[in-house]
């Protein structure tokens, strides 16, 4: 697997950009806005229509209207200034890039990095890093971010690099065709896998938390036992939906909270009878033991099914090794 750490890249020019195409004969009789939407598919039809109305699109050098008809063979030209979609500032924050092409960017997010600015985290986020290393992201909503990982969850995230990719990825998330699989370590020994199908909404009294709530949004989490330990379980988890804190809330709802999850597991649980070494490892694990290990999607341009996997971060690897060692003592 190719990985690159991005640190320094130059900023793009703010000059207008030109996009050119020849109208196919097969589209004769179609509206200009329809034809341009097909040929310049990186941009939404509404955006292209706005450019046509603003005189930023020409047909054989002539300004046109969205409803004008194409004869076939004309030269279509867009001369546009791509508008900034975010007011956030670029920041020189390291990003581990797993995959990068014209349409997609896949990164391995470390623990402790918030995905995008919000109350309490106005900067120092993945979004700020994207704007620095990939300046063109400023032209996309939320710098191309289409899904999140919690601050202390590690692993794979996909980011759109074009409008076409942004639309495709959002559609795949909504249609539940994007595959997202996680590894988690929970407190307690599970007897088997299963599915949690419980709605998730804002906690009724603690507004910074989420909870299983009858008025919440539909949420489905599938889980499978990968390995049992003396007092813990390693789980393979697959998301069907993507609600805020979904895995953490659903596992806590089952009374098998994630190790290290101070929000949903309460104070640190130390099982009776375990070694001092394991006690120390658990006490020093200061985040939820959750890692986005695998990501699968359909490439927006080629339609190819693509899958990425990423190894466990060092802290989770050490936690699991400690649990395995403890298992050998019993």
C-alpha positions in Angstrom: 0.0 0.0 0.0 1.4 3.4 -1.0 1.3 6.0 1.7 2.5 9.6 1.6 2.9 12.2 4.3 2.0 15.6 2.9 3.7 18.5 4.5 4.3 21.4 2.0 2.4 22.2 -1.2 2.1 25.5 -3.0 -1.3 27.3 -3.2 -3.2 27.4 -6.5 -3.7 30.5 -8.6 -6.9 32.4 -8.2 -7.1 33.2 -12.0 -10.2 32.1 -14.0 -10.1 28.6 -15.4 -11.3 27.5 -18.9 -13.1 24.2 -19.7 -13.7 23.4 -23.4 -15.6 20.6 -25.2 -17.2 19.9 -28.6 -21.0 19.3 -28.6 -21.7 15.8 -29.9 -23.9 15.5 -33.0 -26.0 13.0 -31.0 -27.1 15.8 -28.7 -28.4 18.0 -31.4 -31.7 19.7 -30.3 -30.8 19.5 -26.6 -30.7 22.6 -24.4 -27.3 24.2 -23.8 -27.5 23.7 -20.0 -28.3 20.0 -20.4 -25.4 19.5 -22.9 -22.9 21.3 -20.7 -24.0 19.4 -17.6 -23.2 16.2 -19.5 -19.9 17.3 -20.9 -18.7 19.2 -17.8 -19.8 16.6 -15.3 -17.5 17.8 -12.6 -20.0 20.6 -11.9 -23.6 20.5 -10.9 -26.3 21.5 -13.4 -27.4 24.4 -11.2 -23.9 25.8 -11.1 -23.5 25.5 -14.9 -26.8 27.2 -15.4 -25.7 30.1 -13.2 -22.5 30.5 -15.2 -24.5 30.5 -18.5 -26.8 33.2 -17.1 -23.7 35.2 -16.0 -22.2 35.1 -19.5 -19.4 32.9 -18.4 -20.3 30.2 -21.0 -20.1 30.5 -24.8 -21.2 28.5 -27.8 -18.8 29.1 -30.7 -17.8 32.3 -29.0 -21.3 33.6 -28.5 -22.9 34.2 -25.1 -26.0 31.9 -24.8 -29.0 31.3 -22.7 -29.7 28.0 -20.8 -32.7 27.1 -23.0 -30.8 27.7 -26.3 -30.6 24.6 -28.5 -27.4 22.8 -29.7 -27.0 21.9 -33.3 -24.0 19.6 -32.9 -20.3 20.3 -33.5 -20.2 23.6 -31.6 -17.3 24.6 -29.4 -18.5 25.0 -25.8 -16.4 27.0 -23.5 -16.6 27.8 -19.8 -14.4 30.6 -18.4 -15.1 30.7 -14.7 -13.7 31.7 -11.4 -14.3 28.8 -9.0 -15.8 30.3 -5.9 -14.5 29.5 -2.5 -16.9 27.3 -0.6 -15.3 27.7 2.8 -14.1 30.6 5.0 -11.8 28.3 7.0 -8.0 28.9 6.7 -5.4 26.4 5.5 -3.0 25.1 8.2 0.2 23.1 7.9 -1.0 19.9 9.6 0.4 16.5 8.5 -1.9 14.2 6.6 -1.2 10.5 5.8 -2.4 10.0 2.3 -3.3 6.4 1.4 -4.8 7.1 -2.1 -5.0 10.2 -4.3 -6.3 10.8 -7.8 -8.2 13.6 -9.6 -11.5 12.7 -7.9 -10.7 11.0 -4.6 -8.5 11.3 -1.6 -8.3 8.6 1.1 -6.5 9.5 4.3 -5.5 7.6 7.5 -6.8 9.9 10.3 -4.8 9.7 13.6 -6.4 10.0 17.0 -6.8 13.5 18.4 -7.6 15.2 15.1 -11.0 16.7 14.7 -12.5 16.3 11.2 -13.8 19.9 10.7 -14.2 23.1 12.7 -17.0 23.4 15.2 -17.6 24.9 18.6 -14.6 24.2 20.8 -12.4 23.3 17.7 -12.3 26.3 15.4 -9.2 25.2 13.7 -6.5 22.5 13.8 -8.7 20.1 11.9 -8.6 17.7 8.9 -10.5 20.4 6.9 -7.8 23.0 7.6 -5.1 20.5 6.6 -6.9 19.7 3.4 -7.0 23.4 2.5 -3.3 23.6 3.0 -2.1 20.5 1.1 -4.9 20.5 -1.6 -5.8 24.2 -2.1 -8.4 23.3 -4.7 -10.6 21.8 -1.9 -11.7 25.3 -1.1 -14.0 25.1 -4.1 -16.0 22.2 -2.6 -18.5 22.2 0.2 -16.7 21.4 3.5 -13.5 21.1 1.5 -14.8 17.8 0.0 -15.5 16.1 3.4 -18.5 13.8 3.0 -18.3 11.8 6.3 -16.7 12.0 9.7 -14.7 10.1 12.2 -14.8 11.1 15.8 -11.8 13.0 17.1 -10.3 10.0 18.9 -11.3 7.4 16.3 -8.5 6.4 13.9 -8.5 5.1 10.4 -9.7 5.6 6.8 -11.7 8.6 5.5 -12.6 9.4 1.9 -12.6 13.0 0.7 -14.1 14.2 -2.7 -11.7 16.2 -4.9 -14.3 17.2 -7.6 -18.0 18.1 -7.6 -18.7 14.9 -9.5 -17.0 12.9 -6.8 -18.7 14.8 -4.1 -22.2 14.1 -5.5 -21.3 10.4 -6.1 -19.9 9.8 -2.6 -22.9 11.6 -0.9 -25.2 9.4 -3.0 -23.3 6.2 -2.0 -23.5 7.1 1.7 -27.2 7.9 1.4 -27.9 4.6 -0.6 -25.8 2.7 1.9 -23.5 1.2 -0.8 -20.3 2.6 0.7 -18.7 -0.1 2.9 -17.2 1.0 6.2 -15.8 -1.6 8.6 -14.2 -1.0 12.0 -12.3 -2.9 14.7 -13.4 -2.2 18.3 -12.4 -3.5 21.7 -15.3 -3.6 24.2 -15.6 -4.3 27.9 -17.2 -7.6 28.6 -17.3 -11.0 26.9 -19.8 -11.2 24.0 -21.3 -14.6 23.3 -21.9 -13.9 19.6 -22.4 -11.3 16.9 -25.6 -9.5 15.9 -27.2 -6.3 14.7 -28.3 -3.2 16.6 -31.3 -1.5 15.0 -32.0 1.4 17.3 -32.6 5.1 16.5 -30.0 7.6 17.7 -30.7 11.2 18.7 -29.4 13.9 20.9 -29.4 12.9 24.6 -32.5 14.5 26.3 -30.5 16.0 29.2 -26.8 15.9 28.2 -26.7 17.8 25.0 -23.1 17.0 24.1 -24.0 13.3 24.0 -26.0 11.1 21.7 -28.3 8.3 22.9 -30.7 5.6 21.7 -34.0 7.5 21.6 -37.4 6.7 20.0 -37.4 10.1 18.3 -33.9 9.7 16.9 -32.7 8.9 13.4 -32.7 5.3 12.0 -29.4 3.7 12.9 -28.1 0.1 12.2 -24.9 -1.4 13.3 -23.7 -5.0 12.5 -21.1 -6.6 14.7 -19.2 -9.9 14.7 -17.0 -11.4 17.4 -13.4 -11.6 16.1 -11.8 -12.7 19.4 -12.8 -13.2 23.0 -10.5 -12.4 25.9 -10.8 -12.9 29.6 -13.0 -9.9 30.2 -13.1 -8.1 26.8 -14.1 -8.8 23.2 -12.5 -7.7 19.9 -15.3 -6.9 17.3 -15.5 -6.5 13.6 -18.2 -3.8 13.1 -19.9 -2.8 9.9 -22.0 0.4 9.6 -25.2 0.4 7.6 -26.0 4.0 8.6 -23.7 6.7 9.8 -25.1 8.6 12.8 -23.0 10.7 15.2 -21.2 8.4 17.7 -23.2 5.5 16.3 -20.9 2.6 17.2 -20.1 4.0 20.6 -23.8 4.6 21.5 -25.0 1.2 20.2 -22.3 -0.8 22.0 -23.0 1.1 25.2 -26.7 0.4 24.7 -25.8 -3.3 24.7 -23.8 -2.8 27.9 -20.6 -3.6 26.1 -19.0 -0.1 25.9 -15.8 0.6 24.1 -12.6 0.5 26.1 -11.4 4.0 26.9 -14.7 5.7 26.0 -15.0 8.3 28.8 -18.3 9.6 27.3 -20.3 6.4 27.0 -18.5 4.0 29.2 -18.1 6.1 32.3 -15.1 5.7 34.5 -12.5 3.1 33.5 -13.5 -0.5 34.1 -10.8 -2.7 35.5 -12.0 -6.4 35.6 -11.3 -8.3 38.8 -8.4 -10.6 38.9 -6.4 -9.2 36.0 -2.6 -8.6 36.1 -1.1 -5.3 37.1 0.4 -5.1 33.6 -3.1 -5.2 32.0 -4.5 -2.8 34.6 -1.8 -0.3 33.6 -2.5 -0.7 29.9 -6.2 -0.2 30.3 -5.8 2.8 32.6 -3.4 4.5 30.1 -5.7 4.0 27.1 -7.2 7.4 26.9 -9.5 7.2 23.9 -12.3 4.9 22.6 -10.7 1.7 21.2 -12.2 2.2 17.7 -10.4 2.0 14.3 -11.9 2.4 10.8 -9.9 -0.4 9.2 -11.6 -0.8 5.8 -13.3 1.4 3.2 -15.1 0.3 0.0 -16.7 2.4 -2.6 -17.5 2.8 -6.3 -15.1 5.2 -8.1 -17.1 8.2 -9.2 -15.4 8.3 -12.6 -14.5 4.7 -13.6 -17.3 2.9 -11.7 -14.6 0.5 -10.4 -15.2 -1.1 -7.0 -12.3 0.0 -4.7 -11.3 -1.2 -1.3 -8.6 0.1 1.1 -7.5 -1.4 4.4 -5.2 0.1 7.0 -3.4 -1.6 10.0 -4.2 -0.9 13.6 -2.5 2.1 15.2 0.2 1.4 17.7 -1.9 2.0 20.8 -4.7 -0.4 19.8 -2.1 -3.0 18.7 -0.5 -2.8 22.2 -3.9 -3.0 23.9 -4.8 -6.2 22.0 -1.4 -7.7 22.6 -1.8 -7.1 26.3 -5.3 -8.7 26.3 -3.8 -11.7 24.4 -1.0 -12.0 26.9 -3.5 -11.9 29.8 -5.5 -14.6 28.1 -2.4 -16.9 28.2 -2.2 -16.4 31.9 -5.6 -17.9 32.6 
